[in-house]
């Protein structure tokens, strides 16, 4: 948002999406990601026909909420196996679940919007591809399953 000399908001602009941070709590502080995607929620549809309805069609109502997996991409760093170690803890329904915060920042670094992934755990890690003639940065992809997505605004 921009403000005029009186301090009043004069115009409203959409937030840019390139300034963000991901907070895994105390265990994984300071992890920089290149991309975060898949923060979606969907209500499954229940179709039914009322017994006394004169229409020869179904009615639709909201059903169970379904959350998609969140995909995060970040550079590969020397001697950093944090996500691989977290994934290695999975053993027949035993995994350390944690809350992950994805924060959209403004131009001064303040949090303007926050997505909170509840009971999150790594479901898939894809390591970088290797090419002898490539010049790109090595990127790991982490896919995270979660049970709830909450959004909050700090402004």
Secondary structure, DSSP 8 states (H G I E B T S, - for coil): -EE-TTS-EEE-----SS-EEEE--STTTT---SEEE---EEEEEEEE--TT-SSSS-EEEEEEEEE--EEEEEE--TT--HHHHHHHT--SS----EEEEEEEE-TTS-EEEEEEEEEEEEEEEE-----TT--S--EEEEEEE-SEEEEEE--
